[in-house]
Amino acid sequence: MPESVNDSVESGRYAKAPHLWALGVGAVVSGDFFGWQSGLVAGFDGLLIILAFVTVLYVLLAFSIAELSTTVPSGGGPYIFALHAIGPRAAFFAGLAESLKVVITCAVVVTGISSYMNQLLSLSSDY
């Protein structure tokens, strides 16, 4: 890959630590209140089997990301990985997918927590 591509890309931090912390806590709280409860109603054994399977998948994902991060030591996440491995078109779609993931995660967290607070505070749902 030409050095001019790496030189022209500037990265800046827009999300600070409190923003990332709030997003992480919100995602975990939303998952605990809404995902686990419906899973436990269906049965603990099935949930435990799925949890073991997902744990294996996350460990494999962590190993893959660690390997990619040492192979391509520049910031940018999936965009940079795809740019180095496949090309600019794949990198565009990888960056787009990553952006959509963050936006949709934020929307789901806000919807879940607002729904929970709505029930907790007995607010009107006419809106």
C-alpha positions in Angstrom: 0.0 0.0 0.0 1.4 3.4 -0.9 2.6 5.6 2.0 0.7 8.5 0.6 -2.6 6.9 1.7 -1.4 6.5 5.3 0.0 10.0 5.4 -3.2 11.7 4.2 -5.5 10.0 6.8 -5.9 11.9 10.0 -7.7 10.5 12.9 -9.2 12.4 15.8 -11.0 11.4 19.0 -14.5 12.6 19.0 -15.9 10.3 21.7 -14.3 10.9 25.0 -14.0 8.3 27.8 -17.3 9.3 29.5 -19.2 8.9 26.2 -17.8 5.4 25.7 -18.4 4.5 29.3 -22.1 5.6 29.1 -22.6 3.7 25.8 -21.1 0.5 27.3 -23.0 0.7 30.6 -26.2 1.5 28.7 -25.7 -1.5 26.4 -25.1 -3.8 29.3 -28.0 -2.5 31.3 -30.3 -2.8 28.3 -29.1 -6.4 27.7 -29.5 -7.4 31.3 -33.0 -6.0 31.7 -34.4 -7.1 28.3 -32.4 -9.9 26.8 -31.6 -12.0 29.8 -35.0 -11.8 31.4 -36.8 -13.2 28.3 -34.1 -15.9 28.0 -34.6 -17.0 31.6 -38.3 -17.3 31.1 -37.7 -19.8 28.3 -35.5 -21.9 30.5 -32.1 -21.7 32.2 -30.6 -24.7 30.4 -31.0 -23.4 26.9 -29.7 -20.0 27.9 -26.6 -21.7 29.4 -25.9 -23.7 26.2 -26.2 -20.5 24.1 -24.1 -18.6 26.5 -21.3 -21.2 26.2 -21.5 -21.1 22.4 -21.4 -17.3 22.3 -18.5 -17.3 24.7 -16.5 -19.5 22.3 -17.4 -17.2 19.4 -16.3 -14.1 21.3 -13.0 -15.7 22.3 -12.3 -16.5 18.6 -13.3 -13.0 17.7 -10.9 -11.5 20.3 -8.1 -13.7 18.9 -8.8 -12.7 15.4 -8.9 -9.0 16.2 -5.7 -9.3 18.2 -4.0 -11.0 15.3 -5.2 -8.4 12.8 -4.2 -5.5 15.1 -0.6 -6.8 15.3 -0.5 -7.4 11.6 -1.9 -4.0 10.6 -0.6 -1.6 13.4 -2.6 1.5 12.4 -5.9 2.9 13.8 -9.1 2.6 11.9 -10.5 -0.8 12.9 -12.4 -2.8 10.3 -11.9 -0.1 7.7 -8.1 -0.4 7.8 -8.2 -4.2 8.0 -10.3 -4.4 4.9 -8.3 -1.7 3.1 -5.0 -3.6 3.6 -6.5 -7.1 2.9 -9.1 -6.6 0.2 -9.1 -3.1 -1.2 -10.8 0.3 -1.0 -14.3 -0.8 -2.0 -14.4 -3.5 0.7 -12.9 -0.9 3.1 -15.7 1.5 2.3 -18.4 -1.2 3.1 -16.5 -2.3 6.3 -16.4 1.3 7.5 -20.1 1.8 6.6 -21.0 -1.3 8.5 -19.0 -0.2 11.5 -20.7 3.2 11.5 -24.1 1.6 11.2 -23.3 -0.7 14.1 -22.5 2.1 16.4 -25.5 4.2 15.4 -27.9 1.2 15.7 -26.4 0.2 19.1 -26.9 3.7 20.4 -30.5 3.8 19.1 -31.3 0.4 20.7 -29.8 1.4 24.0 -31.7 4.7 24.1 -35.0 2.9 23.2 -34.5 0.2 25.8 -33.6 2.5 28.6 -36.3 5.0 27.8 -38.9 2.2 27.7 -37.6 1.0 31.1 -37.7 4.5 32.6 -41.2 5.0 31.1 -42.5 2.0 33.0 -40.6 2.8 36.1 -41.8 6.4 36.3 -45.4 5.6 35.0 -45.1 8.2 32.2 -47.7 8.5 29.5 -46.9 6.6 26.3 -49.1 8.9 24.1 -46.1 10.2 22.3 
